[in-house]
């Protein structure tokens, strides 16, 4: 008597294929989840990055200009950079507000003392979280903030600026940190 061949899968084959399918599904889902999480973090930091770049470009307008030769017509007077050493913050809602603040308050064509509301009591180099909380408390209606730690390096005649830019509502996960060196335009290059 001949045995009939079964036209199906054995229980072992089904279990093995189910295990392989489960492992592949978990790997694909974890990769998709990781990419979504990474994309979310990038979106949070994108606007902070743009804000810090805007601030730097505005500051470059007042600094790092090439000196004109004496034989050329007299140059148009350039605004002088009047930032003092210290920790400042700028809270704003959009690029226009940031531009107005930098042009009319942080950098002026005449001497201007920063008001105490613009100066931080917490040193961001020591504890950035306390400095961020202070800005959030002082400016609850604002969307973005930049903390500036300004130090004058008299040996090189430059300002060392540490910038922290973030979305106030999203917190530290949206923070971008930059360090720049600026030479005021009123100081001749050597």
C-alpha positions in Angstrom: 0.0 0.0 0.0 1.3 3.4 -1.0 1.3 6.4 1.4 -0.3 9.6 0.2 1.9 12.7 0.3 0.3 15.5 2.4 -0.2 18.8 0.6 0.5 21.2 3.4 2.9 22.4 6.0 3.9 20.7 9.1 3.5 22.4 12.5 7.2 22.9 12.8 7.4 24.6 9.4 4.5 26.9 10.4 6.1 27.8 13.7 9.5 28.5 12.0 7.9 30.8 9.4 5.9 32.6 12.0 9.0 33.2 14.1 10.9 34.6 11.0 7.9 36.8 10.1 7.7 38.1 13.7 11.4 38.9 13.8 11.3 40.8 10.5 8.2 42.7 11.5 9.7 43.8 14.8 12.9 45.0 13.0 11.0 46.9 10.4 8.7 48.6 12.9 11.6 49.6 15.2 13.5 51.1 12.2 10.4 53.1 11.2 9.8 54.2 14.8 13.4 55.3 15.1 13.3 57.3 11.8 10.1 59.0 12.9 11.6 59.9 16.2 14.8 61.2 14.5 12.7 63.3 12.1 10.7 64.8 15.0 13.9 65.8 16.8 15.3 67.4 13.6 12.0 69.4 13.1 12.3 70.7 16.7 15.9 71.9 16.1 15.4 73.3 12.6 13.8 76.6 13.6 16.3 77.0 16.5 19.1 76.5 14.0 17.5 79.1 11.6 17.2 81.6 14.5 20.8 81.3 15.6 21.9 81.7 12.0 19.8 84.8 11.6 21.4 86.3 14.8 24.9 85.5 13.5 24.2 87.1 10.1 22.8 90.2 11.8 25.9 90.4 13.9 28.1 90.0 10.9 26.5 93.1 9.4 28.2 95.1 12.2 31.5 93.2 12.3 34.3 91.6 10.3 34.2 94.3 7.6 37.3 94.8 5.5 39.0 98.1 6.0 38.9 100.5 3.1 42.1 102.1 1.8 42.6 105.8 2.7 42.7 106.9 -1.0 39.1 105.9 -1.5 36.2 108.2 -0.6 35.4 108.3 3.1 33.4 105.2 4.1 29.8 105.5 5.4 30.0 105.4 9.2 29.3 101.9 10.4 27.5 101.2 13.6 29.6 100.4 16.6 29.2 97.1 18.4 28.3 98.0 22.0 27.7 94.7 23.7 29.2 94.4 27.1 30.5 91.3 28.8 27.7 89.3 30.4 24.8 86.9 29.8 21.9 88.3 27.8 18.7 86.9 26.4 16.5 87.7 23.5 12.9 86.4 23.5 10.9 86.8 20.3 8.1 85.4 18.2 9.5 85.7 14.6 12.4 86.8 12.5 11.2 90.4 12.3 11.1 90.7 16.0 14.6 89.2 16.3 15.9 91.6 13.6 14.4 94.6 15.3 15.8 93.6 18.7 19.3 93.1 17.4 19.4 96.3 15.3 17.7 98.6 17.8 18.7 97.2 21.2 21.6 94.7 21.1 23.7 96.8 18.6 23.2 100.5 18.2 24.8 103.5 16.5 25.1 105.1 19.9 26.0 103.8 23.3 23.1 102.0 24.9 23.1 100.2 28.3 21.3 96.9 28.2 18.3 97.0 30.7 18.3 94.6 33.6 15.4 92.7 32.0 17.7 91.7 29.2 20.4 90.4 31.6 20.3 86.9 33.0 20.9 86.2 36.7 21.8 82.6 36.0 25.1 81.9 34.2 24.3 79.6 31.2 27.9 78.3 31.2 27.3 77.0 34.7 23.7 75.8 34.4 21.8 76.2 31.1 18.6 74.7 32.5 18.3 77.4 35.1 19.0 80.1 32.5 16.3 78.6 30.2 13.8 78.5 33.0 14.5 82.1 33.8 13.9 83.2 30.2 10.6 81.1 30.1 9.4 82.8 33.4 10.4 86.3 32.2 8.9 85.9 28.7 5.9 83.6 28.8 4.2 85.1 25.7 7.3 84.6 23.5 7.9 81.5 21.2 11.7 81.5 20.7 14.7 82.6 22.8 18.4 83.1 22.4 20.8 83.3 25.3 24.1 85.1 24.5 27.2 84.8 26.7 29.4 87.6 25.6 33.1 87.8 26.7 35.5 90.5 25.5 38.9 89.0 24.6 41.2 92.1 25.0 44.3 90.3 23.8 42.8 89.7 20.4 40.2 92.5 20.4 37.3 90.2 19.7 34.1 89.1 21.3 33.7 85.4 22.1 29.9 84.7 21.9 28.3 81.5 23.1 24.7 81.2 21.7 21.9 78.9 22.8 18.8 79.1 20.7 15.6 77.1 21.3 11.8 77.0 21.1 10.5 78.0 24.5 7.5 75.6 24.4 9.5 72.6 23.3 12.3 73.1 25.7 15.8 71.7 25.8 15.2 69.1 23.0 15.0 71.9 20.5 18.2 73.6 21.7 21.1 74.5 19.3 24.4 75.8 20.7 26.9 77.8 18.6 30.2 79.5 19.4 31.4 82.5 17.3 34.1 85.1 17.4 33.3 88.6 16.2 35.7 91.6 15.8 33.9 94.9 16.1 34.1 97.0 12.9 35.5 100.0 14.8 38.7 98.1 15.7 41.2 98.1 12.8 42.7 94.7 11.7 46.4 94.1 12.3 
